[in-house]
């Protein structure tokens, strides 16, 4: 099994869990789907560098949280509407 096939298998299994976690963070299913996909993209980029495949679930979850925080920082505006 190649590393790409391993990642596809991992992503199919992990996507629902990441989507639920992202929904708990942001409260919107559409944004949660986008965050989960962005997190999986970042995990794919570093898939070959992940040494311990038993810790890949924790790595993906941490990547999701970091992606959410970055998304939230970018979305913030300097004005407060009243």
C-alpha positions as CSV (number, residue, x, y, z in Angstrom):
1,X,0.0,0.0,0.0
2,X,1.4,3.4,-1.0
3,X,1.5,6.4,1.3
4,X,-1.2,8.1,-0.9
5,X,-3.5,5.1,-0.4
6,X,-2.8,5.1,3.3
7,X,-3.7,8.8,3.5
8,X,-7.0,8.3,1.5
9,X,-8.0,5.5,3.9
10,X,-7.1,7.7,6.9
11,X,-8.9,10.7,5.5
12,X,-12.1,8.8,4.8
13,X,-12.1,7.4,8.3
14,X,-11.2,10.7,10.0
15,X,-13.3,13.2,8.0
16,X,-16.6,12.7,10.0
17,X,-14.7,13.1,13.3
18,X,-12.9,16.2,12.2
19,X,-16.2,17.7,10.9
20,X,-17.9,17.1,14.2
21,X,-15.0,18.7,16.1
22,X,-14.9,21.7,13.8
23,X,-18.7,22.1,14.2
24,X,-18.2,22.2,18.0
25,X,-15.6,24.9,17.5
26,X,-17.4,27.2,15.0
27,X,-21.1,26.3,15.3
28,X,-21.7,26.2,11.5
29,X,-21.8,23.0,9.4
30,X,-20.6,24.6,6.2
31,X,-17.6,26.3,7.9
32,X,-16.9,23.0,9.7
33,X,-16.8,21.2,6.4
34,X,-14.3,23.7,5.0
35,X,-12.1,23.6,8.1
36,X,-12.0,19.8,8.1
37,X,-11.0,19.8,4.5
38,X,-8.3,22.4,5.0
39,X,-6.9,20.5,8.0
40,X,-6.8,17.3,5.9
41,X,-4.9,19.2,3.1
42,X,-2.3,20.3,5.7
43,X,-2.0,16.7,7.0
44,X,-1.5,15.4,3.5
45,X,1.3,17.8,2.9
46,X,3.2,16.6,5.9
47,X,2.0,12.9,5.7
48,X,5.4,11.5,4.8
49,X,7.0,13.4,7.6
50,X,4.7,12.1,10.3
51,X,6.9,9.5,12.0
52,X,4.5,7.9,14.4
53,X,1.3,6.8,12.6
54,X,-0.3,6.0,15.9
55,X,-0.3,9.7,16.7
56,X,-1.7,10.8,13.4
57,X,-5.2,11.3,14.8
58,X,-3.9,13.7,17.4
59,X,-1.8,15.5,14.8
60,X,-4.9,15.9,12.6
61,X,-7.0,17.2,15.4
62,X,-4.3,19.7,16.4
63,X,-4.0,20.8,12.8
64,X,-7.8,21.3,12.8
65,X,-7.7,23.5,15.9
66,X,-4.8,25.5,14.5
67,X,-6.7,26.0,11.2
68,X,-9.8,27.1,13.1
69,X,-7.8,29.7,15.1
70,X,-6.1,31.0,12.0
71,X,-9.5,31.3,10.2
72,X,-10.9,33.1,13.2
73,X,-8.0,35.6,13.3
74,X,-8.4,36.3,9.6
75,X,-12.1,36.8,9.9
76,X,-11.9,39.3,12.7
77,X,-12.6,42.9,11.8
78,X,-11.5,46.1,13.5
79,X,-14.9,47.7,13.5
80,X,-17.7,46.9,15.9
81,X,-21.2,47.4,14.6
82,X,-23.7,48.8,17.0
